[in-house]
Amino acid sequence: MGTLKKNFAFAFGAQGLQLLQSVIWSLLIPKLMGVEQFGYWQLFIFYTQYGGFLSFGLIDGTFLKVGGQEYRNLDYRFLGFQLQAFLVWQIIILLPVALYGTHNVTSERSFTIIMSCIYVILYNVMTYLMYILQAVNEIKYMSFGKMLTAIFFTTTIILLLCLRVNHFEPYVIFYILCNTTCLTYYIIKTKEIARATFSRNFSEGYFGRMFRNIKVGAVLLFSNICGMLILGFGRFMVDNHWGIKAFSVVSFAFMFVNFFMSFVTQGSLVLFPELRRWDKEKVKTFYVKMRRTISILFPTALVLYLPIYLLVKFWLPQYLDSAKYLMFLLPLCIFDTKMNLLCNTLFKVYNKVKSLLLCNVLALSCSIVGILISLFVVKSMVAVVLTMLIAITVRSIVAEVLLSKIVETPPIWNNLGAELALVAIFVSANWYLGIVKAFFVYLVALSVRLYYNRNELKALKKQIKK
């Protein structure tokens, strides 16, 4: 087994455990907690997703700088200096946030804000070390750390559920403790960097090098911020406009999409350091094959809508309203995962992060305008969610067109057209025909597409067996 296949095996193995963890907390925690308590749990997860912005591009810049190198060739003292500086400015920023964020709010929201600040500091240190391991292609160590978190937290969830703990606070506390286990493991595996963090023997030139890394990573960070806000702005406005219960229902629908997206996009963690070492012609061949494969296979994820709907209906009927939002969110499995797995990775490989930024800014602009219209003119949460899908679709199309020019391959308009047609059939059928009829209508449409591409599927099958 080649290095790339081994790394994929490690990455997807770790993500498989995290997927199990996610399924458990998604199906059992809301069953026990109730809508409001589950909403605060989701609010904690939502807040902490944006903690990476505090790196100001340092993590991304370091990742791009050391990507493709060997771990033994790294400048441990400089990387330790960066980590020390990063830790200090996080505490300076988050301390007043934690204090200010607890005024004039409920005790639950106050607890959520404080715990989010604590978690963000720990998680960002963990991410810094994890990205270094990823950049130098030490995927097995990075994956094992994630496995530890998944195993410990899954065990903890089961224990809390057996004790019938129905408040979100203990889950948050144990979530932080379990991620601290992963951080400890990464510190052990990067002990040379961790040891250097506590050294005072730093060069004056380190500040200049650190700011150059921040400058390089700032574009990528801002791009990532825009990318996250395409969906995040809508969720924030739902909480602000309709309250925690509405946020809980929408977040429940998002979780099913995140299962798929998180699992598939693990591939991007493996691809970047490996593709960075390849020559351009080899990368081009890989891109063409992967682009075609994703376009054919990813639309099959939409057949999961009926099983998910039935599961929610009989197991968590209080979240049945989530199903009508899920019909608009599930197509994100096609467009957002393709963007994260393929487009994001190759923009970084070709050092075209400004093109990535352009795609995300354009999509975010569409998202903000559409969501504000949906809130204050249409006054519909369905319209808010539909706007998110449209914005993500626009981003995916623009990114593929730009990337095709960079890689010097023609855009695959036929595949893009087929994807859009399948999504349109899926959404319209579920909206007008009902769940069961829509399932069979989409199944027929998907079967026609797969039959049309049967020769490529056979070639793909042979390639996987090699």
VOPAGU-2260 file (C-alpha; in pm, 1 decimal, decimal comma):
REM VOPAGU-2260
SITE   aa  ch    i         X         Y         Z
SITE  MET   A    0       0,0       0,0       0,0
SITE  GLY   A    1     142,4     336,9    -103,5
SITE  THR   A    2     191,3     626,3     133,9
SITE  LEU   A    3    -115,4     810,7       6,0
SITE  LYS   A    4    -341,2     505,3      54,1
SITE  LYS   A    5    -200,1     443,5     402,7
SITE  ASN   A    6    -263,8     803,5     498,7
SITE  PHE   A    7    -618,9     782,4     363,6
SITE  ALA   A    8    -671,6     467,9     571,2
SITE  PHE   A    9    -548,9     642,0     888,9
SITE  ALA   A   10    -750,5     958,6     822,6
SITE  PHE   A   11   -1076,3     780,7     738,9
SITE  GLY   A   12   -1028,9     535,1    1024,9
SITE  ALA   A   13   -1007,9     826,3    1268,1
SITE  GLN   A   14   -1302,1     996,9    1104,4
SITE  GLY   A   15   -1501,0     673,5    1120,3
SITE  LEU   A   16   -1471,4     679,5    1499,4
SITE  GLN   A   17   -1564,8    1046,7    1508,0
SITE  LEU   A   18   -1862,9     965,1    1285,4
SITE  LEU   A   19   -1974,1     704,7    1540,6
SITE  GLN   A   20   -1935,2     965,0    1813,6
SITE  SER   A   21   -2142,1    1214,4    1612,9
SITE  VAL   A   22   -2419,0     962,8    1545,7
SITE  ILE   A   23   -2442,2     882,9    1916,8
SITE  TRP   A   24   -2461,8    1243,4    2030,1
SITE  SER   A   25   -2697,7    1336,2    1745,1
SITE  LEU   A   26   -2953,4    1061,7    1809,4
SITE  LEU   A   27   -2926,6    1005,2    2184,1
SITE  ILE   A   28   -2837,9    1343,2    2334,6
SITE  PRO   A   29   -3137,4    1531,9    2182,3
SITE  LYS   A   30   -3364,6    1242,8    2283,8
SITE  LEU   A   31   -3270,7    1294,7    2648,8
SITE  MET   A   32   -3203,0    1667,8    2668,0
SITE  GLY   A   33   -3502,3    1834,5    2513,4
SITE  VAL   A   34   -3503,9    2103,1    2244,8
SITE  GLU   A   35   -3379,3    2399,6    2452,0
SITE  GLN   A   36   -3093,6    2220,2    2630,8
SITE  PHE   A   37   -2984,1    2062,9    2303,3
SITE  GLY   A   38   -2990,4    2411,0    2150,2
SITE  TYR   A   39   -2733,9    2533,0    2403,9
SITE  TRP   A   40   -2514,4    2229,8    2333,4
SITE  GLN   A   41   -2527,8    2315,6    1963,7
SITE  LEU   A   42   -2461,5    2681,7    2043,5
SITE  PHE   A   43   -2139,9    2579,9    2221,9
SITE  ILE   A   44   -2032,3    2376,9    1916,4
SITE  PHE   A   45   -2128,5    2667,9    1689,9
SITE  TYR   A   46   -1931,9    2929,2    1886,7
SITE  THR   A   47   -1617,7    2716,7    1907,4
SITE  GLN   A   48   -1611,0    2662,0    1530,5
SITE  TYR   A   49   -1497,1    3022,1    1490,2
SITE  GLY   A   50   -1216,8    3011,3    1747,1
SITE  GLY   A   51    -958,3    2946,3    1478,2
SITE  PHE   A   52    -996,9    3304,3    1360,6
SITE  LEU   A   53    -784,1    3412,6    1658,3
SITE  SER   A   54    -475,3    3276,7    1485,7
SITE  PHE   A   55    -491,3    3578,3    1249,5
SITE  GLY   A   56    -354,9    3346,0     979,7
SITE  LEU   A   57     -59,6    3213,7    1181,3
SITE  ILE   A   58    -172,7    2849,3    1168,4
SITE  ASP   A   59    -259,3    2865,3     798,1
SITE  GLY   A   60      61,5    3046,5     707,9
SITE  THR   A   61     273,7    2796,6     899,8
SITE  PHE   A   62      85,3    2511,2     734,9
SITE  LEU   A   63     155,1    2649,5     386,6
SITE  LYS   A   64     517,7    2726,1     476,0
SITE  VAL   A   65     617,7    2385,1     610,8
SITE  GLY   A   66     384,3    2177,5     390,5
SITE  GLY   A   67     574,8    1892,8     221,9
SITE  GLN   A   68     881,7    1914,7     451,1
SITE  GLU   A   69    1015,1    1641,7     680,8
SITE  TYR   A   70     951,8    1679,7    1054,7
SITE  ARG   A   71    1319,8    1634,4    1141,1
SITE  ASN   A   72    1409,1    1935,5     923,3
SITE  LEU   A   73    1175,4    2178,9    1101,9
SITE  ASP   A   74    1298,0    2475,2    1306,1
SITE  TYR   A   75    1165,7    2361,7    1645,0
SITE  ARG   A   76    1267,6    2675,1    1834,7
SITE  PHE   A   77    1090,8    2906,4    1590,8
SITE  LEU   A   78     774,0    2694,5    1589,3
SITE  GLY   A   79     784,3    2690,8    1970,9
SITE  PHE   A   80     820,3    3068,6    1977,5
SITE  GLN   A   81     516,2    3105,5    1752,8
SITE  LEU   A   82     311,8    2879,9    1978,0
SITE  GLN   A   83     408,7    3081,4    2285,8
SITE  ALA   A   84     311,6    3411,1    2120,0
SITE  PHE   A   85     -12,7    3259,0    1992,8
SITE  LEU   A   86    -107,3    3137,3    2339,0
SITE  VAL   A   87     -44,0    3479,7    2494,9
SITE  TRP   A   88    -251,9    3681,5    2249,2
SITE  GLN   A   89    -542,0    3434,2    2271,1
SITE  ILE   A   90    -563,6    3483,5    2649,0
SITE  ILE   A   91    -542,7    3863,4    2609,9
SITE  ILE   A   92    -831,6    3862,4    2360,0
SITE  LEU   A   93   -1059,3    3598,3    2513,2
SITE  LEU   A   94   -1043,3    3710,0    2877,7
SITE  PRO   A   95   -1244,2    4031,9    2820,0
SITE  VAL   A   96   -1474,0    3844,0    2578,0
SITE  ALA   A   97   -1557,2    3593,3    2851,3
SITE  LEU   A   98   -1619,5    3872,0    3105,0
SITE  TYR   A   99   -1827,2    4093,0    2874,6
SITE  GLY   A  100   -2021,3    3802,8    2724,6
SITE  THR   A  101   -2165,3    3701,0    3060,4
SITE  HIS   A  102   -2354,4    4026,6    3126,3
SITE  ASN   A  103   -2730,7    4049,4    3075,6
SITE  VAL   A  104   -2769,3    3690,4    2951,7
SITE  THR   A  105   -2915,1    3371,3    3096,8
SITE  SER   A  106   -2696,9    3147,7    3313,0
SITE  GLU   A  107   -2697,2    2883,2    3037,4
SITE  ARG   A  108   -2573,1    3127,4    2775,9
SITE  SER   A  109   -2316,3    3267,1    3020,5
SITE  PHE   A  110   -2181,7    2916,6    3085,5
SITE  THR   A  111   -2171,9    2853,3    2709,7
SITE  ILE   A  112   -1965,8    3166,5    2644,1
SITE  ILE   A  113   -1713,3    3099,4    2923,5
SITE  MET   A  114   -1665,7    2733,4    2828,2
SITE  SER   A  115   -1633,9    2829,3    2461,6
SITE  CYS   A  116   -1346,5    3066,9    2544,9
SITE  ILE   A  117   -1165,5    2800,0    2747,9
SITE  TYR   A  118   -1214,7    2539,1    2478,1
SITE  VAL   A  119   -1098,7    2772,9    2198,8
SITE  ILE   A  120    -760,4    2830,0    2368,5
SITE  LEU   A  121    -700,6    2455,8    2412,8
SITE  TYR   A  122    -832,3    2368,7    2068,8
SITE  ASN   A  123    -621,5    2629,7    1889,5
SITE  VAL   A  124    -302,7    2500,3    2050,0
SITE  MET   A  125    -408,0    2150,1    1948,3
SITE  THR   A  126    -482,9    2268,8    1594,1
SITE  TYR   A  127    -143,4    2439,0    1564,6
SITE  LEU   A  128      37,1    2114,7    1650,7
SITE  MET   A  129    -204,4    1905,1    1443,9
SITE  TYR   A  130    -148,7    2119,0    1133,5
SITE  ILE   A  131     227,0    2081,5    1169,8
SITE  LEU   A  132     190,3    1702,2    1183,1
SITE  GLN   A  133     -41,2    1717,2     883,8
SITE  ALA   A  134     190,6    1946,2     685,2
SITE  VAL   A  135     487,9    1710,6     728,7
SITE  ASN   A  136     268,3    1413,0     629,2
SITE  GLU   A  137     260,4    1249,9     974,3
SITE  ILE   A  138    -103,7    1158,9     917,5
SITE  LYS   A  139     -96,6     851,7    1142,0
SITE  TYR   A  140      -6,7    1058,7    1448,9
SITE  MET   A  141    -264,0    1325,1    1365,5
SITE  SER   A  142    -532,1    1058,1    1312,9
SITE  PHE   A  143    -451,2     870,7    1633,1
SITE  GLY   A  144    -502,7    1188,3    1834,6
SITE  LYS   A  145    -849,8    1223,2    1684,5
SITE  MET   A  146    -920,8     858,5    1760,1
SITE  LEU   A  147    -836,1     915,9    2126,9
SITE  THR   A  148   -1081,6    1204,2    2146,0
SITE  ALA   A  149   -1356,9    1003,9    1974,5
SITE  ILE   A  150   -1308,5     697,4    2196,4
SITE  PHE   A  151   -1299,0     889,8    2524,2
SITE  PHE   A  152   -1589,4    1117,9    2440,7
SITE  THR   A  153   -1807,8     833,2    2309,3
SITE  THR   A  154   -1744,9     644,9    2634,5
SITE  THR   A  155   -1829,0     957,5    2833,8
SITE  ILE   A  156   -2150,0    1020,3    2638,4
SITE  ILE   A  157   -2269,2     665,4    2700,1
SITE  LEU   A  158   -2195,1     702,5    3072,6
SITE  LEU   A  159   -2382,9    1034,2    3097,0
SITE  LEU   A  160   -2675,7     891,7    2902,9
SITE  CYS   A  161   -2690,0     586,4    3128,8
SITE  LEU   A  162   -2705,0     824,7    3425,9
SITE  ARG   A  163   -2981,6    1012,4    3236,5
SITE  VAL   A  164   -2803,6    1347,6    3255,7
SITE  ASN   A  165   -3036,6    1583,0    3066,8
SITE  HIS   A  166   -2852,2    1914,2    3106,2
SITE  PHE   A  167   -2595,5    2024,3    2850,8
SITE  GLU   A  168   -2329,1    2151,3    3096,1
SITE  PRO   A  169   -2170,1    1811,9    3185,5
SITE  TYR   A  170   -2144,0    1722,9    2816,7
SITE  VAL   A  171   -1957,5    2046,7    2749,2
SITE  ILE   A  172   -1716,6    1989,3    3039,6
SITE  PHE   A  173   -1634,5    1633,3    2935,7
SITE  TYR   A  174   -1602,1    1739,7    2572,3
SITE  ILE   A  175   -1330,3    1984,8    2675,5
SITE  LEU   A  176   -1155,6    1723,2    2892,1
SITE  CYS   A  177   -1157,3    1465,4    2612,1
SITE  ASN   A  178   -1006,6    1712,4    2365,6
SITE  THR   A  179    -740,7    1790,7    2625,8
SITE  THR   A  180    -638,9    1423,3    2597,1
SITE  CYS   A  181    -581,8    1471,5    2226,1
SITE  LEU   A  182    -381,2    1788,8    2295,0
SITE  THR   A  183    -160,9    1598,2    2540,8
SITE  TYR   A  184     -91,9    1332,3    2277,8
SITE  TYR   A  185       5,2    1593,9    2017,5
SITE  ILE   A  186     237,3    1762,5    2268,3
SITE  ILE   A  187     412,4    1428,3    2323,7
SITE  LYS   A  188     448,2    1369,2    1949,0
SITE  THR   A  189     583,4    1720,8    1890,7
SITE  LYS   A  190     783,3    1736,2    2211,9
SITE  GLU   A  191    1070,1    1920,7    2041,2
SITE  ILE   A  192     833,2    2208,4    1957,3
SITE  ALA   A  193     651,4    2192,2    2290,7
SITE  ARG   A  194     982,8    2198,3    2479,9
SITE  ALA   A  195    1100,3    2496,4    2276,7
SITE  THR   A  196     780,8    2683,5    2371,7
SITE  PHE   A  197     911,0    2722,0    2727,0
SITE  SER   A  198    1257,6    2833,5    2617,0
SITE  ARG   A  199    1370,8    3195,0    2642,0
SITE  ASN   A  200    1652,5    3152,6    2393,9
SITE  PHE   A  201    1473,7    3305,8    2094,7
SITE  SER   A  202    1617,8    3503,3    1806,7
SITE  GLU   A  203    1502,4    3860,8    1744,4
SITE  GLY   A  204    1440,1    3760,5    1383,6
SITE  TYR   A  205    1161,9    3529,7    1494,2
SITE  PHE   A  206     912,0    3817,1    1512,6
SITE  GLY   A  207     974,8    3904,5    1149,4
SITE  ARG   A  208     937,2    3542,2    1039,4
SITE  MET   A  209     619,8    3503,8    1241,9
SITE  PHE   A  210     461,4    3812,5    1087,1
SITE  ARG   A  211     553,9    3685,1     739,7
SITE  ASN   A  212     370,8    3361,4     818,7
SITE  ILE   A  213      73,2    3564,0     940,2
SITE  LYS   A  214      80,9    3769,1     620,1
SITE  VAL   A  215      84,2    3456,5     404,1
SITE  GLY   A  216    -186,0    3286,8     608,7
SITE  ALA   A  217    -409,0    3593,1     650,8
SITE  VAL   A  218    -548,3    3558,6     299,2
SITE  LEU   A  219    -625,5    3191,5     357,4
SITE  LEU   A  220    -770,8    3267,6     702,1
SITE  PHE   A  221    -995,4    3542,6     566,9
SITE  SER   A  222   -1102,0    3306,0     292,2
SITE  ASN   A  223   -1186,3    3041,5     553,1
SITE  ILE   A  224   -1379,7    3297,2     757,4
SITE  CYS   A  225   -1587,1    3390,0     454,3
SITE  GLY   A  226   -1637,1    3022,1     372,9
SITE  MET   A  227   -1763,8    2941,3     722,4
SITE  LEU   A  228   -1987,5    3248,2     738,3
SITE  ILE   A  229   -2170,6    3143,4     421,0
SITE  LEU   A  230   -2358,6    2897,6     644,0
SITE  GLY   A  231   -2268,7    3046,6     982,8
SITE  PHE   A  232   -2426,2    3387,7     921,3
SITE  GLY   A  233   -2762,2    3224,2     855,9
SITE  ARG   A  234   -2744,5    3013,1    1172,7
SITE  PHE   A  235   -2642,6    3316,5    1378,4
SITE  MET   A  236   -2938,0    3515,4    1241,6
SITE  VAL   A  237   -3177,4    3228,8    1313,0
SITE  ASP   A  238   -3066,5    3230,9    1679,7
SITE  ASN   A  239   -3085,2    3610,2    1695,7
SITE  HIS   A  240   -3418,7    3638,7    1512,6
SITE  TRP   A  241   -3618,5    3331,3    1618,6
SITE  GLY   A  242   -3442,0    3218,5    1940,2
SITE  ILE   A  243   -3263,4    2914,3    2078,0
SITE  LYS   A  244   -3538,6    2662,0    1996,9
SITE  ALA   A  245   -3543,2    2753,3    1627,3
SITE  PHE   A  246   -3162,5    2744,1    1628,6
SITE  SER   A  247   -3180,5    2396,4    1782,1
SITE  VAL   A  248   -3413,0    2265,5    1509,4
SITE  VAL   A  249   -3202,2    2406,7    1224,1
SITE  SER   A  250   -2879,6    2285,0    1385,8
SITE  PHE   A  251   -3027,0    1935,3    1413,6
SITE  ALA   A  252   -3073,2    1933,1    1034,9
SITE  PHE   A  253   -2718,0    2058,8     985,6
SITE  MET   A  254   -2578,6    1769,2    1187,9
SITE  PHE   A  255   -2680,5    1508,3     931,7
SITE  VAL   A  256   -2505,9    1706,3     659,8
SITE  ASN   A  257   -2196,6    1748,1     876,1
SITE  PHE   A  258   -2171,1    1369,7     917,1
SITE  PHE   A  259   -2109,3    1329,6     546,2
SITE  MET   A  260   -1906,6    1645,1     492,5
SITE  SER   A  261   -1671,8    1584,9     786,5
SITE  PHE   A  262   -1608,9    1227,5     680,9
SITE  VAL   A  263   -1535,7    1300,2     314,5
SITE  THR   A  264   -1331,4    1616,8     367,0
SITE  GLN   A  265   -1082,5    1424,8     581,9
SITE  GLY   A  266    -927,6    1346,5     246,3
SITE  SER   A  267    -813,8    1708,0     213,8
SITE  LEU   A  268    -596,2    1663,1     524,6
SITE  VAL   A  269    -411,8    1385,3     345,3
SITE  LEU   A  270    -400,8    1530,9      -3,9
SITE  PHE   A  271    -227,4    1866,2      50,5
SITE  PRO   A  272     114,5    1751,4     180,2
SITE  GLU   A  273     118,3    1465,0     -70,5
SITE  LEU   A  274      16,6    1669,7    -376,9
SITE  ARG   A  275     264,6    1941,3    -276,9
SITE  ARG   A  276     542,4    1690,5    -355,0
SITE  TRP   A  277     404,9    1589,7    -697,4
SITE  ASP   A  278     491,1    1746,3   -1030,7
SITE  LYS   A  279     221,5    1957,9   -1198,5
SITE  GLU   A  280     134,6    1703,1   -1467,1
SITE  LYS   A  281      67,3    1434,3   -1209,6
SITE  VAL   A  282    -149,3    1675,9   -1008,7
SITE  LYS   A  283    -343,1    1763,4   -1324,6
SITE  THR   A  284    -414,2    1394,5   -1397,7
SITE  PHE   A  285    -527,2    1341,6   -1038,8
SITE  TYR   A  286    -756,6    1646,0   -1054,9
SITE  VAL   A  287    -930,5    1533,8   -1374,0
SITE  LYS   A  288    -996,3    1182,5   -1237,6
SITE  MET   A  289   -1107,2    1299,6    -892,8
SITE  ARG   A  290   -1332,3    1571,6   -1032,6
SITE  ARG   A  291   -1513,0    1319,9   -1251,7
SITE  THR   A  292   -1544,3    1064,5    -971,0
SITE  ILE   A  293   -1691,6    1313,0    -724,5
SITE  SER   A  294   -1939,2    1442,9    -980,1
SITE  ILE   A  295   -2071,2    1092,9   -1046,7
SITE  LEU   A  296   -2073,5     944,7    -695,5
SITE  PHE   A  297   -2162,0    1227,7    -455,8
SITE  PRO   A  298   -2525,1    1275,9    -573,1
SITE  THR   A  299   -2600,1     927,0    -437,7
SITE  ALA   A  300   -2588,3    1080,4     -86,8
SITE  LEU   A  301   -2930,4    1237,9    -147,6
SITE  VAL   A  302   -3104,4     897,8    -133,8
SITE  LEU   A  303   -3039,1     907,9     242,2
SITE  TYR   A  304   -3310,3    1170,8     286,4
SITE  LEU   A  305   -3598,0     920,7     317,7
SITE  PRO   A  306   -3422,0     697,5     577,1
SITE  ILE   A  307   -3320,0    1006,3     778,9
SITE  TYR   A  308   -3675,6    1143,3     762,9
SITE  LEU   A  309   -3822,9     814,4     887,6
SITE  LEU   A  310   -3560,2     788,1    1161,7
SITE  VAL   A  311   -3637,9    1138,0    1289,6
SITE  LYS   A  312   -4014,6    1084,4    1260,1
SITE  PHE   A  313   -4017,1     776,5    1481,6
SITE  TRP   A  314   -3720,6     844,0    1712,2
SITE  LEU   A  315   -3719,4    1223,6    1757,5
SITE  PRO   A  316   -4059,5    1352,7    1641,3
SITE  GLN   A  317   -4002,5    1685,7    1817,0
SITE  TYR   A  318   -3738,7    1756,8    1549,3
SITE  LEU   A  319   -3956,4    1661,1    1252,0
SITE  ASP   A  320   -3956,6    2024,0    1135,0
SITE  SER   A  321   -3584,1    1975,7    1072,1
SITE  ALA   A  322   -3671,0    1746,5     780,4
SITE  LYS   A  323   -3809,0    2029,0     567,3
SITE  TYR   A  324   -3481,7    2217,6     614,4
SITE  LEU   A  325   -3276,3    1905,7     549,2
SITE  MET   A  326   -3413,7    1874,3     195,9
SITE  PHE   A  327   -3232,1    2200,5     115,5
SITE  LEU   A  328   -2923,0    2123,5     322,0
SITE  LEU   A  329   -2853,9    1767,9     206,8
SITE  PRO   A  330   -2741,8    1883,4    -143,4
SITE  LEU   A  331   -2454,3    2057,7      37,5
SITE  CYS   A  332   -2303,9    1706,9      47,1
SITE  ILE   A  333   -2241,3    1746,2    -325,3
SITE  PHE   A  334   -2119,1    2102,8    -349,9
SITE  ASP   A  335   -1953,9    2180,4     -15,5
SITE  THR   A  336   -1761,1    1854,9      14,6
SITE  LYS   A  337   -1639,2    1885,3    -344,0
SITE  MET   A  338   -1522,1    2235,8    -263,1
SITE  ASN   A  339   -1341,1    2132,4      55,0
SITE  LEU   A  340   -1196,2    1808,2     -73,5
SITE  LEU   A  341   -1081,0    1916,8    -416,1
SITE  CYS   A  342   -1095,1    2290,0    -485,5
SITE  ASN   A  343    -957,8    2414,2    -150,7
SITE  THR   A  344    -672,7    2163,6    -163,2
SITE  LEU   A  345    -563,7    2245,1    -517,1
SITE  PHE   A  346    -588,2    2620,5    -472,5
SITE  LYS   A  347    -336,8    2577,3    -187,6
SITE  VAL   A  348    -115,5    2341,4    -388,5
SITE  TYR   A  349     -96,6    2596,0    -673,4
SITE  ASN   A  350     -54,6    2888,8    -427,7
SITE  LYS   A  351    -373,3    3049,7    -557,1
SITE  VAL   A  352    -536,1    3129,9    -223,8
SITE  LYS   A  353    -652,6    3467,0    -358,3
SITE  SER   A  354    -871,4    3280,0    -607,8
SITE  LEU   A  355   -1011,3    3078,7    -317,3
SITE  LEU   A  356   -1078,9    3405,1    -132,6
SITE  LEU   A  357   -1261,6    3544,1    -436,3
SITE  CYS   A  358   -1493,5    3241,3    -446,5
SITE  ASN   A  359   -1574,8    3265,5     -77,4
SITE  VAL   A  360   -1629,3    3644,2     -77,2
SITE  LEU   A  361   -1864,9    3617,1    -373,9
SITE  ALA   A  362   -2063,0    3335,9    -211,5
SITE  LEU   A  363   -2073,1    3513,5     126,4
SITE  SER   A  364   -2207,5    3828,8     -38,4
SITE  CYS   A  365   -2485,2    3624,1    -200,9
SITE  SER   A  366   -2556,2    3455,0     133,2
SITE  ILE   A  367   -2577,8    3776,9     337,9
SITE  VAL   A  368   -2802,4    3958,0      88,9
SITE  GLY   A  369   -3028,4    3655,6      42,4
SITE  ILE   A  370   -3056,4    3583,9     416,5
SITE  LEU   A  371   -3141,5    3944,9     503,7
SITE  ILE   A  372   -3413,4    3943,3     237,4
SITE  SER   A  373   -3538,1    3608,3     369,4
SITE  LEU   A  374   -3551,8    3741,5     726,7
SITE  PHE   A  375   -3700,6    4087,1     681,2
SITE  VAL   A  376   -3893,7    4064,0     352,8
SITE  VAL   A  377   -3995,9    3700,4     300,6
SITE  LYS   A  378   -3984,0    3628,6     678,0
SITE  SER   A  379   -3925,0    3258,6     619,8
SITE  MET   A  380   -3672,6    3019,9     773,6
SITE  VAL   A  381   -3709,6    2794,1     469,1
SITE  ALA   A  382   -3597,5    3085,7     251,6
SITE  VAL   A  383   -3293,6    3135,1     479,5
SITE  VAL   A  384   -3187,9    2772,5     436,9
SITE  LEU   A  385   -3252,4    2777,7      59,7
SITE  THR   A  386   -3030,0    3087,4      34,3
SITE  MET   A  387   -2745,9    2893,3     200,2
SITE  LEU   A  388   -2776,7    2618,4     -62,2
SITE  ILE   A  389   -2776,0    2868,5    -348,6
SITE  ALA   A  390   -2467,6    3048,1    -208,9
SITE  ILE   A  391   -2272,5    2722,7    -166,5
SITE  THR   A  392   -2370,0    2613,3    -519,0
SITE  VAL   A  393   -2251,1    2944,2    -665,0
SITE  ARG   A  394   -1919,6    2908,8    -481,9
SITE  SER   A  395   -1865,6    2555,7    -609,9
SITE  ILE   A  396   -1933,7    2649,8    -972,7
SITE  VAL   A  397   -1710,5    2959,0    -965,4
SITE  ALA   A  398   -1431,5    2763,1    -793,1
SITE  GLU   A  399   -1441,5    2484,6   -1052,6
SITE  VAL   A  400   -1426,2    2731,4   -1340,8
SITE  LEU   A  401   -1128,4    2916,5   -1187,3
SITE  LEU   A  402    -950,6    2594,1   -1094,1
SITE  SER   A  403    -992,9    2453,1   -1443,7
SITE  LYS   A  404    -806,9    2755,7   -1580,7
SITE  ILE   A  405    -528,8    2719,3   -1322,1
SITE  VAL   A  406    -484,7    2345,7   -1384,3
SITE  GLU   A  407    -532,4    2406,4   -1759,6
SITE  THR   A  408    -821,8    2167,3   -1815,0
SITE  PRO   A  409   -1160,4    2249,5   -1969,3
SITE  PRO   A  410   -1452,1    2293,4   -1725,9
SITE  ILE   A  411   -1682,0    1990,3   -1717,1
SITE  TRP   A  412   -2005,7    2171,6   -1797,0
SITE  ASN   A  413   -2187,9    1843,7   -1861,3
SITE  ASN   A  414   -2112,6    1719,5   -1511,1
SITE  LEU   A  415   -2202,3    2052,3   -1352,5
SITE  GLY   A  416   -2528,7    2056,5   -1546,7
SITE  ALA   A  417   -2608,3    1700,1   -1436,9
SITE  GLU   A  418   -2538,8    1785,2   -1070,7
SITE  LEU   A  419   -2763,3    2092,2   -1081,7
SITE  ALA   A  420   -3038,0    1896,6   -1257,4
SITE  LEU   A  421   -3029,6    1619,6    -996,3
SITE  VAL   A  422   -3042,4    1870,1    -709,0
SITE  ALA   A  423   -3332,5    2056,5    -873,1
SITE  ILE   A  424   -3523,2    1727,9    -918,3
SITE  PHE   A  425   -3451,6    1626,0    -558,5
SITE  VAL   A  426   -3564,6    1953,8    -400,2
SITE  SER   A  427   -3868,6    2015,0    -619,1
SITE  ALA   A  428   -3989,3    1653,6    -594,0
SITE  ASN   A  429   -3968,2    1655,6    -213,4
SITE  TRP   A  430   -4137,1    1994,6    -193,3
SITE  TYR   A  431   -4430,0    1912,9    -425,0
SITE  LEU   A  432   -4472,6    1533,0    -426,8
SITE  GLY   A  433   -4401,6    1424,3     -70,2
SITE  ILE   A  434   -4119,6    1219,9      77,8
SITE  VAL   A  435   -4195,1     870,3     -58,2
SITE  LYS   A  436   -4288,0     967,5    -415,7
SITE  ALA   A  437   -3992,2    1204,0    -431,0
SITE  PHE   A  438   -3759,3     922,5    -324,4
SITE  PHE   A  439   -3853,8     708,9    -623,5
SITE  VAL   A  440   -3850,7    1002,4    -864,9
SITE  TYR   A  441   -3496,8    1091,0    -756,9
SITE  LEU   A  442   -3392,5     726,2    -764,5
SITE  VAL   A  443   -3497,6     704,3   -1130,1
SITE  ALA   A  444   -3313,2    1027,8   -1217,3
SITE  LEU   A  445   -3000,0     908,2   -1037,1
SITE  SER   A  446   -3015,4     567,5   -1205,9
SITE  VAL   A  447   -3029,7     734,0   -1547,6
SITE  ARG   A  448   -2720,9     938,7   -1460,5
SITE  LEU   A  449   -2528,2     635,1   -1333,0
SITE  TYR   A  450   -2626,9     430,5   -1639,0
SITE  TYR   A  451   -2509,2     709,8   -1866,3
SITE  ASN   A  452   -2170,8     705,3   -1686,9
SITE  ARG   A  453   -2150,2     325,8   -1652,5
SITE  ASN   A  454   -1818,8     298,3   -1840,2
SITE  GLU   A  455   -1654,5     551,0   -1610,3
SITE  LEU   A  456   -1790,9     364,2   -1307,1
SITE  LYS   A  457   -1634,7      42,7   -1434,5
SITE  ALA   A  458   -1301,7     220,9   -1482,0
SITE  LEU   A  459   -1329,0     363,1   -1130,1
SITE  LYS   A  460   -1397,2      16,8    -987,9
SITE  LYS   A  461   -1085,1    -120,4   -1154,1
SITE  GLN   A  462    -880,0     171,8   -1025,0
SITE  ILE   A  463    -991,8     111,8    -664,7
SITE  LYS   A  464    -897,6    -257,2    -686,0
SITE  LYS   A  465    -538,8    -176,6    -790,0
